[in-house]
Amino acid sequence: MTVMRRIVRRAPVEPAGDWPDHVPMLLRRLYAMRGAVAWDDAQPKLARLHSPDAMGGMDAATALLADAIACDAHIVVVGDFDCDGATACAVGVRGLRLLGAKRVSHAVPNRAVHGYGLSPGLVDDLAALQPDLLVTVDHGIACHAGVAAARAKGWKVLVTDHHLPGETLPDAHAIVDPNLRGDGFPSKALAGVGVMFYVMLALRAELRNRKAFENQKEPNLAALTDLVALGTIADVVPLDANNRNLVAQGLKRLRAGRGAPGITALLRAAGRPLAEASSFDLGFVAGPRLNAAGRLADMSLGIECLITDDEARAANCAQELDRLNRERRNIEAAMLQQALEAVERIAAEERCSFFHADWHQGVVGIVASRLKDRLHRPVICFARAEESGAPVLRGSGRSIQGLHLRDALDVVSKRAPGLIRRFGGHAMAAGLSIGAGDYERFAGEFETVVEELLPPSARLRVVETDGALDSMHYSLEVARLLEAGIWGQGFPQPLFCDNFAVENQRVVGERHLKLWLVKNGRRLEAMRFGALDPLPSQVRAAYRLSVNEFNGLKNIQLNVEHFE
């Protein structure tokens, strides 16, 4: 089942001010249409990052950490089982060690055993490590019970998170979250790994004030930016100017061969050249392989891959993560087929929730994302799980522009108290758990809320493009230029639109279409990935310009994403 969408062109915006001669007019216009009208808006510079001083809670957080380092306390960084949580954990461990901490460990919840975040069960298991200070990364803002359990054991707790808070905050010793009410940090789009990086920057400043670096060179925290870039792209947070700066610095390190051994090994395992590392490589190559550990096994493997400095160990971890990712793809394909069969049996426009007794809880988020794209509706998928020994349904949701998913779940929780046991997330993605017998009730409540909150304008299936691409730009030079750009959520990769004659098409690799398209007499090689429905002889297609390498030869390729 493929959703046909209407292809439209973004309103053209002309660049303003003085741009360097080396920046082509095509790139200037693409930046301008994404809000970066002037060169200063488009140019990533580490010096242009917002100051850590603007983020609330930073003084208390850095005092906790600096005191812990000074008294040789045992600091345990508690990660999460997705790529953002894993990279944030690695930034915490690596950063603290760079800044002089001698006793730093890490831990991560097991999705099937502990569920999400710092739970009382996870706290009980952490007791064996005898921590003095827990530092949560990419979670904690909704973990009231877990924080209380840690404090009851006499531990100090620092929460670092980027998710939206509820009406009350956990009773931690310090909380750093740019999305706290009243927080003055200008960028609300930081991923969890970005928040932790900022904590490390602020901690370095605090240690500098304490004269900790008088007899030694200050640590270079730019060494952590490849981890920040990976987590930021993989978590699909909006790429505002601040996040684009972080990603640009990380990619620069990777391309220069100075990345963490684990990220380098992940890209090599997928056959991706480091010198040409791109946002695509982070979001669709390294990110899914890391996520596979948290979905099917234990994210400890992924974190170990990112923390180790042993290249051989990193390579072994990367190979195992690559295997898990192949297994994840097979499970996902089977689950998606079951969900699509359910869609065929009912009116697709009336369904936002899906559940199957045999689904794997680690893959429901990906299936929700695939269904969201096909149905153009917010979607939550559920799988069986356990919490505190009791059966529950654990759901993962993805949304479309126009409906804030975490806020929608908040409305459901207020209308039906007790229906949702716990939930958290942000605008485009969220997680929750409900009672094992409450699926139908939840589905009805959620459907009603979506119907009320989703505006009519958001229901239109529109593909926004950058318009036609001049034939002179069908070149390897332009394709490389576009692939090297910092693209992602809120700053989308260029998507062009043209009319073509379809000269030839055939199925390759069982799931893709190989195409030959003709425009103004020029024959162009193209691919349509993950779709087998044939194109008509004349099409209006939305496509990306990419570089295809085969047998050592590189040529341009059009990746067709939609057609009319």
Steps between C-alpha positions, in 0.01 A plus 500: 500500500654834391350838578493735203583855601466840339837647407538873561787748488628699792459874469829627352712719729799695374820506707598834653825674586851408391572133440847361421564441132564129559139438608295422185175688443308169510621433856431860607140472385452161665628643830279809466187288446582329831530824694877556473472810281840652586841335495535544877182290544628227269864472606561250783751638750575349840554851633137583419361237737268629771671535838446230764445781750158562348371156602321474832624271776856502371661649813352230724587226248863602457548546876374143552735361238803707598458403864467133401822520297681674786410233757548207259131404524362223283296655218263273307364635173161341430427486129198410293438228245489713186776668300457838669520336843803293403695792354404720798629230734825479301540880511446488877751221562763630258452861606523431872816296452653778288416746779675297767241260644672178603199286587239515224272211408196474279176306504196477277150358556408183321189574295333168581595489869497858625300694245585861425715726712614495861250260658504368860590156359802642320604685818492171691727342238738800511562445872764240413710781346491699826462838331533834676348707219262397222491708182205428273534580130212531251251411774417573860263794473204261539672249731361613837493155658849407380654823626325456836628141523857614430481774762362252753825305457700811582617572145508840338316539169563733206233488229597609148221474244342676204146364521205711606432497876170412661322714754749405772874436491689210657675573830852494359793695641530682167312499169625623163238504224462789251130423475425572865243775541671836516841371389677773304711284269431621143500158333223268617594247232805343668503122510591322822858468378511875434386573855772274641762665280395838638531364855858397418577848361363661817686251721828587329434868576422417864820295533693784338366733766616250763853510351481133402702555180779718635770241436355329196345571163124544499316206342374556146128420518469540124619138503144407604321672212483195273295327773282812532444509123398134488249527786356828370435371148378158615249649746344706217492822704456826306826619347496862611820702456641377831445133418635546147817642654537197726441257213740685270783478754439129552499425129820700458672276756373183335609610152844586636535147644487621862167348601440260785613147406146369546335739253784441255451125532121526450546693175769261379279200578241652266759575231466880531809714424604709801635786289150556363304448825163674481181563694357201311775275637420607856121471469462196277823300543659543844181595687290193410788266582534649846125498552488131408680413825240678711213355302600133486767450765664733752619853418807431715656359184434824313637714782809280525552553126495879551713509816785266414826637363607151391452487123482120493233500771310773317511296178364191678218703656417655163481160331259372766290815472490456123371144547235616747391767254444240228294296746305814595418568135357151455282531812387846394402383151280223641335734752439766237334247271266397783415863566433570133269202481309649792480830313353324197225348716380832639462857385855632527376850578347375826801326650785651702585209736627152417573192711597141433566239768819379330665836439845574644493799734838618373378552144154655546644851472641434155174339385309803634728724295442297182123500550499871576667564166257275312180619668603862559359483850643482853551130581569307821597132489486272805669179607469280809741573784536479877542768765565403862402144411158599363398469132462830316490631145791725415446740213719718283351778290596728214317811388466734204535876486195654661454269799724509808501136603611542860235768554234276342587221745479752783142582393412129498650452847295788641174386339546139603697500828695180555465380139860589416737369765785721387604690191760743372648643186473805280315634197588235244561188710384364834484181705242371746371197684140394567335207671498170312122515458468869421596508132152550351413769753825684436460472123157663521616782728810571294302497175261758642783728613676477162175584323461810719859625498619426145418808289352450150808657340723230652290222345596593146755259357738755355862451397690829516784528249758755391361509146670399178874440480672655202663243271838666554484383863478129412864447587716311747631830638150622592394159632805486728437857615142416597592174672764680710244748635357501854140388441238355730178571688394862447781556247407236243727347243438654156216335311443601139208459265490452121301339220657190345430236241549151644705314244562179696439348842572167665504344846841461668586352836139375534381827661615786277440643152787585265393779265619680191345844471522750216489880536563736208660216307740409783487144634533477879553202728257484794386279788178466691591328826255286695221525242399265220195675352588586137514859381290618205672600176489869593550615861550803714753374751646629826859380529835551668828532314751247631833336423492132404817292509523167315821306432704802602325735257288790622212658318193704585176329588152634558328346802127529427297538820153593367329538167182629342 
